[in-house]
Amino acid sequence: MLKDVVATLCMVETPSAAITISTPEEPASKDEKEGLLETAPTMTLVHQKPLTSSIRATIKHLVAQGGRLARFRGFRYHALWAVAFTIVGNVVESVLPAFVPFRMVIVSALAGALTANLHATWTHKVVSMPSTASFWQRVPSRTNWKVLAFPAAVYASMPYVSVYIAKGAAQLLRLDRIDPEDVREYNGAEWTSLIVRFIAVVVIGISCTLFLCLPAIVTMVRVEASILPEDEDTIVPFDRSFDGKVVPKVVGGTGSISFLDAWRSFNWEARRRLLKLYVKIFFIMTGLIFVMMHVWALIGFVAMGPALSKAISQAKNGAYTS
């Protein structure tokens, strides 16, 4: 609901603007009436607050438009894509020789490209208004695969690219050569060097997420949304023309946004809104995990009693055997 549905809507929403017209008040005297001829109604452009700027407002809007289950809309489509992606990835991995460099990047890219239409089907289900259209009616045509394949391949491979970059940085900083026995004898300068190098790798990993993974998923979702059929209304305000960058097929255009324009049209205000959303999601998920860990610990203590403490103690001493 949070990481997929709400985030996807945030990626495609185009904040709408409302025009308000204010007319001058009726004058009381004749002199004021003469001056009124030179006074025209005032038009004011008011930019409305995006729905996806608030998680609560987004979920409330979804429920109002599609019922209580709308917050989990497209769940079956997403599950189908996830299963298909895993199966295709396993097949490609079994065929691709083990000595191929950056093997998992290639495997994930091919799996993403081959299942691109399925992911686009899920995106269309999420961003469109509730309708009676079936799954097969929502699947994009084969001609759209050429548009969807490259963004899907980039999206699927970017996490592995980020891992390779972070791993390379760790090797470059010699973090892979650290002996745990030697760490115990480190002095202050050596500890400082170790911490700085570790922080550097963490920063590189976060940077890869912000500058590689995030643009990849935004680009893919926006390309998928650009081929949404014109007879489908969107559940959030959405500029189908992407500021005039999309030319409809009926007038000789491609009918879809290009790979680079999909990211460029996602302005800085929208990027900040998406980052804030992901930060909120991170803290919500962290809080839920923290609560669930304590709930399971309480259940274990109630079920096992003092034996739980003894088992934990034995595990710490390395004497616990399953």
C-alpha positions as CSV (number, residue, x, y, z in Angstrom):
1,M,0.0,0.0,0.0
2,L,2.7,2.5,1.0
3,K,5.8,1.5,-1.0
4,D,3.9,0.6,-4.2
5,V,0.4,2.0,-4.5
6,V,0.9,5.4,-2.9
7,A,4.4,5.9,-4.3
8,T,3.3,5.1,-7.8
9,L,0.5,7.6,-7.6
10,C,3.0,10.2,-6.4
11,M,5.2,9.5,-9.4
12,V,2.4,10.2,-11.9
13,E,0.4,12.9,-10.2
14,T,0.5,16.3,-11.9
15,P,-0.7,19.0,-9.3
16,S,-3.7,20.8,-10.8
17,A,-4.3,24.5,-10.7
18,A,-7.6,26.3,-10.2
19,I,-8.6,29.7,-11.6
20,T,-10.6,31.9,-9.3
21,I,-12.3,35.0,-10.7
22,S,-13.1,37.9,-8.3
23,T,-15.4,40.7,-9.5
24,P,-15.4,44.2,-8.0
25,E,-18.1,45.0,-5.4
26,E,-21.1,47.0,-6.5
27,P,-20.3,50.7,-6.1
28,A,-22.6,52.9,-4.0
29,S,-22.2,56.3,-5.8
30,K,-22.2,57.5,-9.4
31,D,-18.6,58.5,-9.3
32,E,-17.5,55.0,-8.3
33,K,-19.6,53.5,-11.1
34,E,-17.7,55.6,-13.6
35,G,-14.4,54.2,-12.2
36,L,-15.8,50.7,-12.4
37,L,-15.6,50.8,-16.2
38,E,-11.8,50.7,-15.9
39,T,-11.9,47.9,-13.4
40,A,-12.0,44.4,-14.8
41,P,-12.6,41.1,-13.0
42,T,-9.4,39.7,-11.4
43,M,-8.3,36.2,-12.3
44,T,-6.0,34.4,-9.8
45,L,-4.3,31.1,-10.5
46,V,-4.2,29.0,-7.4
47,H,-2.0,25.9,-7.3
48,Q,-3.8,23.2,-5.4
49,K,-1.9,21.0,-2.9
50,P,-1.1,17.5,-4.5
51,L,-3.0,14.6,-3.1
52,T,0.1,12.5,-2.7
53,S,1.7,15.1,-0.4
54,S,-0.1,13.3,2.5
55,I,-0.3,9.6,2.9
56,R,-3.6,9.9,4.8
57,A,-5.1,12.2,2.2
58,T,-4.0,9.7,-0.6
59,I,-5.5,6.7,1.1
60,K,-8.7,8.6,1.9
61,H,-9.0,9.6,-1.7
62,L,-8.5,6.0,-2.9
63,V,-11.1,4.6,-0.5
64,A,-13.6,7.3,-1.6
65,Q,-13.1,6.5,-5.2
66,G,-12.8,2.7,-5.1
67,G,-13.9,1.4,-1.7
68,R,-11.9,0.0,1.2
69,L,-9.9,-2.4,-0.9
70,A,-8.7,0.4,-3.2
71,R,-5.7,0.9,-0.9
72,F,-4.5,-2.5,-2.0
73,R,-5.5,-2.0,-5.7
74,G,-3.7,-4.1,-8.2
75,F,-2.4,-6.6,-5.6
76,R,-3.1,-9.6,-7.8
77,Y,-1.5,-8.0,-10.8
78,H,1.6,-7.1,-8.8
79,A,1.8,-10.7,-7.4
80,L,1.5,-12.1,-11.0
81,W,4.3,-9.8,-12.2
82,A,6.5,-10.7,-9.2
83,V,6.1,-14.5,-9.9
84,A,6.6,-14.1,-13.6
85,F,9.7,-11.9,-13.0
86,T,11.2,-14.6,-10.6
87,I,10.5,-17.5,-13.0
88,V,11.9,-15.7,-16.0
89,G,14.9,-14.5,-14.0
90,N,15.6,-18.1,-12.8
91,V,15.4,-19.4,-16.4
92,V,17.8,-16.8,-17.7
93,E,20.2,-17.3,-14.9
94,S,20.3,-21.1,-15.6
95,V,21.0,-20.5,-19.3
96,L,23.6,-17.7,-18.8
97,P,27.1,-19.0,-18.2
98,A,28.5,-18.4,-14.7
99,F,31.7,-16.7,-16.0
100,V,29.8,-13.8,-17.6
101,P,30.8,-10.5,-16.0
102,F,28.1,-8.6,-14.1
103,R,25.9,-11.7,-14.5
104,M,23.1,-10.6,-12.2
105,V,22.8,-7.2,-13.9
106,I,22.2,-9.0,-17.2
107,V,19.8,-11.5,-15.7
108,S,17.6,-8.9,-14.0
109,A,17.7,-6.6,-17.0
110,L,16.4,-9.4,-19.3
111,A,13.8,-10.6,-16.8
112,G,12.6,-7.0,-16.4
113,A,12.4,-6.4,-20.2
114,L,10.6,-9.7,-20.9
115,T,7.9,-9.0,-18.2
116,A,7.6,-5.3,-19.0
117,N,4.0,-5.5,-20.2
118,L,2.9,-7.2,-17.0
119,H,4.4,-4.5,-14.8
120,A,2.7,-1.8,-17.1
121,T,-0.6,-3.6,-16.6
122,W,-0.2,-3.3,-12.8
123,T,0.7,0.4,-13.1
124,H,-2.4,1.1,-15.3
125,K,-4.6,-0.7,-12.7
126,V,-3.2,1.5,-10.0
127,V,-3.4,4.9,-11.7
128,S,-6.7,4.5,-13.5
129,M,-10.2,4.9,-12.1
130,P,-12.1,1.7,-11.1
131,S,-13.6,0.1,-14.1
132,T,-14.9,-3.3,-15.3
133,A,-12.0,-3.9,-17.7
134,S,-10.5,-7.4,-17.3
135,F,-6.8,-8.2,-16.9
136,W,-6.3,-9.1,-20.6
137,Q,-8.0,-5.8,-21.6
138,R,-5.5,-3.9,-19.6
139,V,-2.4,-5.6,-20.9
140,P,-0.6,-3.2,-23.3
141,S,-0.3,-4.4,-26.9
142,R,2.8,-6.0,-28.3
143,T,3.7,-2.9,-30.2
144,N,4.1,-1.1,-26.8
145,W,6.7,-3.6,-25.7
146,K,9.5,-1.7,-27.5
147,V,8.6,1.4,-25.5
148,L,8.4,-0.5,-22.2
149,A,11.3,-2.9,-22.4
150,F,14.3,-0.5,-21.9
151,P,12.9,1.4,-18.9
152,A,11.8,-2.0,-17.3
153,A,15.3,-3.4,-17.9
154,V,17.0,-0.4,-16.3
155,Y,14.7,-0.5,-13.3
156,A,15.3,-4.2,-12.7
157,S,19.0,-4.0,-13.1
158,M,19.8,-0.8,-11.1
159,P,19.7,-2.4,-7.6
160,Y,22.4,-4.9,-8.7
161,V,24.4,-2.0,-10.3
162,S,24.2,-0.2,-7.0
163,V,25.4,-3.3,-5.1
164,Y,28.4,-3.7,-7.5
165,I,29.3,0.0,-7.1
166,A,29.1,-0.3,-3.3
167,K,31.0,-3.5,-3.3
168,G,33.7,-2.0,-5.5
169,A,34.0,1.0,-3.2
170,A,34.4,-1.3,-0.2
171,Q,37.2,-3.2,-2.0
172,L,38.8,0.0,-3.1
173,L,38.9,1.2,0.5
174,R,40.2,-2.3,1.6
175,L,37.2,-3.0,3.9
176,D,37.2,-6.6,2.5
177,R,40.7,-7.2,3.9
178,I,39.9,-6.4,7.5
179,D,40.7,-9.2,9.9
180,P,38.3,-9.3,12.9
181,E,41.2,-10.3,15.1
182,D,43.3,-7.3,14.1
183,V,40.4,-4.9,14.9
184,R,40.7,-5.6,18.6
185,E,44.2,-4.1,18.6
186,Y,43.3,-1.0,16.6
187,N,44.4,2.4,18.1
188,G,42.4,5.6,17.8
189,A,43.7,6.6,14.4
190,E,43.0,3.2,12.9
191,W,39.5,3.2,14.4
192,T,38.9,6.6,12.9
193,S,40.1,5.5,9.5
194,L,37.8,2.4,9.7
195,I,34.7,4.4,10.6
196,V,35.4,7.0,7.9
197,R,35.8,4.3,5.3
198,F,32.6,2.5,6.4
199,I,30.6,5.8,6.3
200,A,32.0,6.5,2.8
201,V,30.6,3.1,1.6
202,V,27.3,3.8,3.2
203,V,27.1,7.3,1.6
204,I,27.9,5.7,-1.8
205,G,25.2,3.1,-1.3
206,I,22.6,5.8,-0.4
207,S,23.8,7.9,-3.4
208,C,23.2,5.0,-5.7
209,T,19.7,4.6,-4.4
210,L,18.9,8.3,-4.9
211,F,20.6,8.8,-8.2
212,L,20.3,5.4,-9.9
213,C,17.4,3.4,-8.4
214,L,15.0,6.2,-7.7
215,P,15.2,7.8,-11.2
216,A,14.9,4.3,-12.8
217,I,11.6,3.4,-11.1
218,V,10.2,6.9,-11.7
219,T,11.1,6.8,-15.3
220,M,9.6,3.4,-15.8
221,V,6.3,4.2,-14.1
222,R,5.9,7.5,-16.0
223,V,6.7,5.8,-19.4
224,E,4.0,3.1,-18.5
225,A,1.5,5.8,-17.5
226,S,2.1,7.6,-20.8
227,I,0.6,4.7,-22.8
228,L,-2.5,4.5,-20.7
229,P,-5.5,4.3,-23.1
230,E,-7.2,7.7,-23.6
231,D,-10.6,6.3,-22.6
232,E,-9.2,5.5,-19.1
233,D,-9.6,8.2,-16.5
234,T,-6.9,8.6,-13.9
235,I,-7.6,8.4,-10.2
236,V,-5.2,11.4,-9.5
237,P,-4.6,14.5,-11.7
238,F,-2.3,13.5,-14.5
239,D,-1.0,15.5,-17.5
240,R,-1.0,13.0,-20.3
241,S,0.9,15.4,-22.6
242,F,3.8,15.7,-20.1
243,D,4.1,19.4,-20.8
244,G,3.6,18.9,-24.5
245,K,6.4,16.2,-24.8
246,V,3.9,13.5,-25.8
247,V,2.5,13.6,-29.3
248,P,-0.7,11.5,-29.8
249,K,-0.6,8.7,-32.4
250,V,-3.6,10.2,-34.2
251,V,-1.5,13.1,-35.3
252,G,1.6,11.1,-36.2
253,G,3.4,11.0,-32.8
254,T,4.6,8.0,-30.7
255,G,1.9,8.4,-28.1
256,S,4.4,7.8,-25.3
257,I,7.0,9.8,-23.4
258,S,10.7,9.1,-24.2
259,F,13.1,7.6,-21.6
260,L,14.9,10.8,-20.8
261,D,11.9,13.1,-20.9
262,A,10.0,10.8,-18.5
263,W,12.6,11.8,-15.8
264,R,13.1,15.4,-16.9
265,S,9.3,16.1,-16.8
266,F,9.3,15.0,-13.1
267,N,10.2,18.4,-11.7
268,W,12.0,19.1,-8.4
269,E,8.9,19.8,-6.5
270,A,7.6,16.3,-7.4
271,R,11.0,14.8,-6.5
272,R,11.0,16.4,-3.1
273,R,7.5,15.1,-2.5
274,L,8.5,11.6,-3.4
275,L,11.6,11.6,-1.2
276,K,9.5,12.9,1.7
277,L,7.1,10.1,1.1
278,Y,9.8,7.4,1.1
279,V,11.3,8.8,4.3
280,K,7.8,8.6,5.9
281,I,7.4,5.0,4.6
282,F,10.9,4.1,6.1
283,F,10.0,5.3,9.5
284,I,6.5,3.7,9.4
285,M,8.0,0.4,8.4
286,T,10.7,0.6,11.0
287,G,8.1,1.4,13.7
288,L,6.0,-1.6,12.6
289,I,9.0,-3.9,12.6
290,F,10.0,-2.7,16.1
291,V,6.5,-3.3,17.4
292,M,6.2,-6.7,15.8
293,M,9.6,-7.8,17.2
294,H,8.4,-7.0,20.8
295,V,5.1,-8.7,20.1
296,W,6.8,-11.9,19.0
297,A,9.2,-11.7,22.0
298,L,6.2,-11.4,24.3
299,I,4.5,-14.4,22.6
300,G,7.7,-16.4,23.0
301,F,8.1,-15.5,26.6
302,V,4.4,-16.4,27.4
303,A,4.7,-19.7,25.5
304,M,8.2,-20.8,26.8
305,G,8.5,-18.9,30.0
306,P,12.0,-19.1,31.7
307,A,13.1,-21.6,29.1
308,L,13.2,-18.7,26.5
309,S,15.8,-16.8,28.6
310,K,17.8,-20.0,29.0
311,A,17.7,-20.7,25.2
312,I,18.9,-17.1,24.4
313,S,21.7,-17.4,26.9
314,Q,22.9,-20.7,25.5
315,A,22.7,-19.3,21.9
316,K,24.9,-16.3,23.0
317,N,27.5,-18.8,24.4
318,G,27.5,-20.9,21.2
319,A,26.1,-23.9,23.1
320,Y,22.6,-23.8,21.5
321,T,21.9,-26.6,19.1
322,S,18.8,-27.0,17.0
